[in-house]
Amino acid sequence: MAQAVIRTPSLEQWKPLRRKPLPAGRPREWYVTHNRRLKAMRLAIALLDAGVYVPSKATNATIRTMAQHLGIHPPSDTTCRMVRTFIRHGR
């Protein structure tokens, strides 16, 4: 029998993690892919928090609207596909 879990919010103030510089000497494509993954992960988390749990509900327009809401540059079609992949495999 399944039970519902109710999480209580933390009382501690949220602080962003300190960013570390990316490693030097990699090919340009590596940096592009790395940043694309980070952007797609940020968007996937925001969509999941907003209640979009099914990849078919995460259309390009929905993802781009969420990016605008978060203050991120509009993602490309490739990044939108990556967001749907993260949502699909996150279950």
C-alpha positions in Angstrom: 0.0 0.0 0.0 1.4 3.4 -1.0 1.7 6.2 1.5 1.9 9.9 0.8 5.0 11.6 2.0 4.7 15.2 3.2 7.9 17.2 3.3 8.3 20.2 5.5 10.3 23.1 4.1 13.8 23.7 5.6 14.2 26.6 7.9 17.7 27.4 6.6 18.1 30.1 4.0 19.0 28.7 0.6 22.5 29.7 -0.7 23.7 29.0 -4.2 26.8 26.8 -4.5 30.1 28.4 -5.3 31.0 28.0 -8.9 34.3 26.5 -9.9 36.0 27.4 -13.1 35.8 24.9 -15.9 38.9 22.8 -16.7 41.1 24.4 -19.3 42.4 22.7 -22.5 39.3 20.9 -23.6 37.8 21.2 -27.1 35.2 23.9 -27.6 32.5 21.3 -28.3 33.0 19.9 -24.7 32.2 23.3 -23.2 29.2 23.8 -25.4 27.8 20.4 -24.5 28.6 20.9 -20.8 26.8 24.3 -20.7 23.9 22.9 -22.7 23.5 20.0 -20.1 23.5 22.5 -17.2 20.9 24.7 -18.9 18.7 21.6 -19.7 19.0 20.4 -16.2 18.0 23.8 -14.7 14.9 23.9 -17.1 14.0 20.2 -16.3 14.0 20.9 -12.6 12.0 24.0 -13.0 9.4 22.2 -15.1 9.2 19.3 -12.7 8.6 21.8 -9.8 5.9 23.4 -11.9 4.1 20.1 -12.4 5.2 19.0 -15.8 6.0 15.4 -15.2 5.4 13.9 -18.7 7.8 14.7 -21.6 4.9 15.1 -24.1 3.6 18.0 -22.0 7.0 19.7 -22.2 6.7 21.3 -25.6 9.3 23.6 -27.0 7.0 26.5 -26.3 6.5 25.4 -22.7 10.2 25.0 -22.2 11.0 28.4 -23.8 8.3 30.1 -21.6 9.9 28.6 -18.5 13.3 29.8 -19.7 11.9 33.3 -20.0 10.4 33.0 -16.6 13.7 32.0 -15.1 15.6 34.7 -17.0 17.6 32.2 -19.2 18.2 32.7 -22.9 15.7 30.8 -25.0 17.0 27.2 -25.5 17.6 25.7 -28.9 15.7 22.7 -30.3 18.5 20.5 -29.2 18.4 21.7 -25.6 14.6 21.3 -25.6 15.1 17.7 -26.6 17.6 17.2 -23.8 15.1 18.7 -21.3 12.5 16.1 -22.4 15.1 13.4 -22.1 15.9 14.5 -18.5 12.2 14.5 -17.6 11.8 11.0 -19.2 14.7 9.4 -17.5 14.3 11.1 -14.2 11.5 8.8 -13.0 
